């Protein structure tokens, strides 16, 4: 029997109550919401240096697929035929014949599918710039390929409320991602969900900005974006074309 697919999702942040709900810890917030959706509970796992949750997951979904459907059409034709009568006279008569032609057309078909896999969620309990230690320990222990890992992190280059999926791309100055790439020996072939926390104040203000909390005026926007992030993550988990999925 083939082993069950394993998916690893790591949310980046800093451990400790003083960092709760800061912009830099949005990866933790998104992961906690995901754990609630899948009814998974975190516990501290020293060997992974992480708060850790794991469970077997099933996701039911509908896939819209175009299929070729055969259909038959009747085509009536008038043909001439020579007929010889009893006196040997040849007469030309017309008669109608019906031909059946088979053609194909494309139709949308809704297919119900179920995706099954083992899901691992982790919040590194090192500081942000050492996140790679947790990622590598989990990948080595569970023999997870980089392409089966999704890292969720803040991104000051995106305005708050914006989300972006990325694969095989540079860290863009995000220190947690930089450390993961370094610990993987420069391998960038893992997936990332960038959660916008900008606009970027730039310069010396950036560090204080990402370590501060979101203003109350952005509470509703933040909740909506976290919910949108859940749908993107679920789409990544079932590995189908984003445009075809009906969640």
C-alpha positions as CSV (number, residue, x, y, z in Angstrom):
1,X,0.0,0.0,0.0
2,X,1.3,3.4,-0.9
3,X,2.2,5.7,2.0
4,X,-0.1,8.7,2.6
5,X,1.0,12.0,1.2
6,X,2.3,14.4,3.9
7,X,1.8,18.2,3.7
8,X,3.7,20.5,6.0
9,X,2.6,24.1,6.7
10,X,4.8,26.4,8.7
11,X,3.5,29.7,10.1
12,X,6.3,32.2,10.9
13,X,6.4,34.4,13.9
14,X,8.2,35.1,17.2
15,X,7.5,33.1,20.4
16,X,6.3,34.9,23.5
17,X,3.1,36.8,24.5
18,X,4.6,40.2,23.8
19,X,4.6,39.3,20.1
20,X,1.0,38.0,19.9
21,X,-1.1,39.7,17.2
22,X,1.9,41.7,15.8
23,X,2.3,42.1,12.1
24,X,5.4,39.9,12.2
25,X,3.3,37.0,13.8
26,X,0.6,36.9,11.1
27,X,1.9,33.5,10.1
28,X,1.0,32.2,13.6
29,X,-2.5,33.8,13.4
30,X,-3.3,32.2,10.0
31,X,-2.1,28.8,11.1
32,X,-4.1,29.0,14.3
33,X,-7.2,29.7,12.3
34,X,-6.4,26.8,10.0
35,X,-6.0,24.5,13.0
36,X,-9.4,25.5,14.3
37,X,-11.0,24.8,10.9
38,X,-9.5,21.3,10.8
39,X,-10.1,20.8,14.6
40,X,-6.4,20.3,15.3
41,X,-4.7,21.1,18.6
42,X,-1.1,22.4,19.0
43,X,1.3,21.1,21.6
44,X,4.9,21.9,22.3
45,X,7.3,19.5,20.6
46,X,10.9,20.0,21.8
47,X,12.5,17.8,19.1
48,X,11.1,20.1,16.4
49,X,11.5,23.4,18.4
50,X,7.9,24.1,17.6
51,X,4.3,24.2,18.6
52,X,3.1,21.3,16.6
53,X,-0.2,19.7,15.4
54,X,-0.7,16.7,13.1
55,X,-3.7,14.8,11.8
56,X,-5.1,12.8,8.9
57,X,-7.2,15.1,6.8
58,X,-9.9,14.5,4.1
59,X,-11.1,17.4,2.0
60,X,-14.2,17.0,-0.2
61,X,-14.5,19.3,-3.2
62,X,-16.0,19.7,-6.6
63,X,-13.9,19.9,-9.8
64,X,-15.3,21.5,-12.9
65,X,-13.9,19.6,-15.9
66,X,-14.6,20.0,-19.6
67,X,-15.3,16.7,-21.3
68,X,-16.1,15.6,-24.9
69,X,-19.6,14.4,-25.3
70,X,-20.8,12.6,-28.4
71,X,-24.0,13.5,-30.0
72,X,-25.8,12.4,-33.2
73,X,-27.6,14.5,-35.7
74,X,-29.8,13.6,-38.6
75,X,-29.0,15.1,-42.0
76,X,-31.5,14.7,-44.8
77,X,-30.2,14.6,-48.4
78,X,-32.0,14.5,-51.7
79,X,-30.3,12.1,-54.1
80,X,-31.1,11.1,-57.7
81,X,-31.4,7.5,-58.8
82,X,-31.8,5.9,-62.2
83,X,-34.6,3.3,-62.3
84,X,-35.4,1.1,-65.3
85,X,-39.1,0.3,-65.8
86,X,-40.6,-2.9,-67.2
87,X,-40.3,-1.5,-70.7
88,X,-36.6,-0.9,-70.4
89,X,-37.0,2.8,-70.1
90,X,-34.6,4.5,-67.7
91,X,-36.2,7.1,-65.5
92,X,-34.4,9.5,-63.0
93,X,-36.2,9.8,-59.7
94,X,-35.4,11.8,-56.6
95,X,-35.6,10.4,-53.1
96,X,-34.7,11.6,-49.6
97,X,-32.3,9.7,-47.5
98,X,-31.3,10.3,-43.9
99,X,-27.7,10.1,-42.7
100,X,-26.8,9.9,-39.0
101,X,-23.6,11.9,-38.3
102,X,-21.8,11.6,-35.0
103,X,-20.1,14.8,-33.7
104,X,-18.5,15.8,-30.4
105,X,-19.1,18.9,-28.2
106,X,-17.5,20.0,-25.0
107,X,-19.6,20.2,-21.8
108,X,-18.8,21.1,-18.2
109,X,-18.9,18.1,-15.8
110,X,-18.8,18.5,-12.1
111,X,-16.8,15.8,-10.5
112,X,-16.9,15.2,-6.7
113,X,-13.5,14.3,-5.3
114,X,-11.9,13.6,-2.0
115,X,-8.3,14.4,-1.2
116,X,-6.6,12.5,1.7
117,X,-3.3,13.3,3.3
118,X,-1.4,13.7,6.6
119,X,-1.3,17.4,7.6
120,X,1.5,18.8,9.8
121,X,1.2,22.3,11.2
122,X,4.1,24.0,13.0
123,X,4.9,27.3,14.6
124,X,8.6,27.6,15.2
125,X,9.5,28.5,18.8
126,X,12.9,29.9,17.8
127,X,13.0,33.5,16.9
128,X,12.0,34.5,13.3
129,X,15.6,34.6,11.9
130,X,16.2,31.0,13.0
131,X,13.0,29.5,11.6
132,X,15.0,27.1,9.3
133,X,16.0,24.9,12.2
134,X,12.4,23.9,12.8
135,X,11.6,23.5,9.1
136,X,14.6,21.2,8.4
137,X,14.0,19.0,11.5
138,X,10.4,18.4,10.4
139,X,11.3,17.8,6.8
140,X,14.1,15.3,7.7
141,X,12.0,13.4,10.3
142,X,9.0,13.0,8.0
143,X,11.0,12.8,4.8
144,X,9.1,15.7,3.3
145,X,10.1,17.2,0.0
146,X,10.4,21.0,-0.2
147,X,7.6,21.2,-2.8
148,X,5.2,19.7,-0.1
149,X,5.9,22.5,2.3
150,X,4.0,25.8,2.5
151,X,5.4,28.7,4.6
152,X,3.1,31.5,5.7
153,X,4.7,34.8,6.5
154,X,4.2,38.6,6.6
155,X,5.3,40.8,3.7
156,X,5.7,44.5,4.0
157,X,5.9,45.0,0.3
158,X,2.2,44.0,0.0
159,X,-0.5,46.3,1.4
160,X,-2.5,44.9,4.3
161,X,-5.3,42.9,2.8
162,X,-3.3,41.5,-0.1
163,X,-2.2,37.9,-0.5
164,X,0.2,36.3,-2.9
165,X,1.3,32.7,-3.5
166,X,4.9,32.1,-4.5
167,X,7.1,29.2,-5.4
168,X,10.9,28.9,-6.0
169,X,11.4,32.6,-5.3
170,X,13.8,34.7,-3.2
171,X,13.2,35.7,0.4
172,X,12.6,39.4,-0.4
173,X,14.2,40.5,2.8
174,X,12.0,38.3,5.1
175,X,14.5,36.9,7.6
176,X,12.6,33.8,8.5
177,X,12.4,32.8,4.8
178,X,16.0,33.7,4.4
179,X,17.0,31.2,7.1
180,X,14.8,28.4,5.7
181,X,16.5,28.8,2.3
182,X,19.9,28.9,3.9
183,X,19.2,25.8,6.1
184,X,18.0,24.0,2.9
185,X,21.3,24.7,1.2
186,X,19.9,27.4,-1.0
187,X,16.9,25.3,-2.1
188,X,13.9,27.6,-2.8
189,X,11.5,25.1,-4.3
190,X,8.9,25.4,-1.6
191,X,5.6,27.2,-1.6
192,X,4.9,30.4,0.3
193,X,1.8,32.4,1.2
194,X,2.8,36.1,1.5
195,X,0.4,38.0,3.8
196,X,0.5,41.7,3.2
197,X,1.1,43.9,6.2
198,X,2.3,47.1,4.3
199,X,2.7,49.7,3.3
200,X,6.4,49.5,4.0
201,X,7.5,52.5,6.1
202,X,11.1,51.7,5.1
203,X,14.4,52.5,6.8
204,X,14.8,52.3,10.5
205,X,11.0,52.4,11.1
206,X,10.5,48.9,9.5
207,X,11.6,46.9,12.5
208,X,9.2,48.7,14.9
209,X,6.4,48.6,12.4
210,X,6.4,44.8,11.9
211,X,6.7,44.3,15.7
212,X,3.6,46.4,16.3
213,X,0.0,45.3,16.3
214,X,-2.6,46.1,13.6
215,X,-4.7,49.2,14.2
216,X,-8.3,48.6,15.3
217,X,-9.5,50.2,12.0
218,X,-8.0,47.2,10.1
219,X,-9.7,44.6,12.3
220,X,-12.4,43.7,9.8
221,X,-10.0,43.8,6.8
222,X,-7.7,41.5,8.8
223,X,-10.4,39.0,9.5
224,X,-11.5,38.9,5.9
225,X,-7.9,38.4,4.6
226,X,-7.3,35.6,7.1
227,X,-10.5,33.9,5.8
228,X,-9.3,34.3,2.2
229,X,-5.9,32.9,3.2
230,X,-7.7,29.7,4.4
231,X,-9.2,29.2,1.0
232,X,-5.9,29.6,-0.7
233,X,-4.3,27.1,1.6
234,X,-7.1,24.6,1.1
235,X,-6.7,25.0,-2.7
236,X,-2.9,24.3,-2.3
237,X,-3.6,21.3,-0.2
238,X,-5.8,19.6,-2.8
239,X,-3.3,20.4,-5.6
240,X,-5.7,21.3,-8.3
241,X,-5.9,24.2,-10.7
242,X,-7.0,27.3,-8.9
243,X,-9.4,28.3,-11.6
244,X,-11.2,24.9,-11.5
245,X,-12.0,24.6,-7.9
246,X,-15.4,25.2,-6.3
247,X,-14.8,25.3,-2.6
